[in-house]
């Protein structure tokens, strides 16, 4: 099992959610986060004053999946989140040691 974490632009969330559902994945956790990478933030103008925005708004998706579904899901997210511009995001894949469904006590892949 794997834990896939994707950081994407907020306006791409609906397209990515649809791509995840079309890939046959049942669940996703979504968080609004802020951060920066190569994009490094930008300068904005507010009421005539210029200020630096260091942390840009992003959306973090966390998805627990079977190992055999990783490649298909990565391709789906990349296709849906890609704008071709700096700041499109990243996908991180981590090993997932154990999953427990609280309601039934099911373990691992049965709990997904």
Buried (B, 14 or more C-beta within 10 A) or exposed (E): BBBBBBBBBEEBBEBBBEBBEEBEBEEBEBEEEEBBEEEEBEEEEEEEEEEEEEEBEBBBBBBBBBEEBBEEBBEBBBEBBEEEEEBBBEBEBEEBEEBEEEEEEEEBEEBB
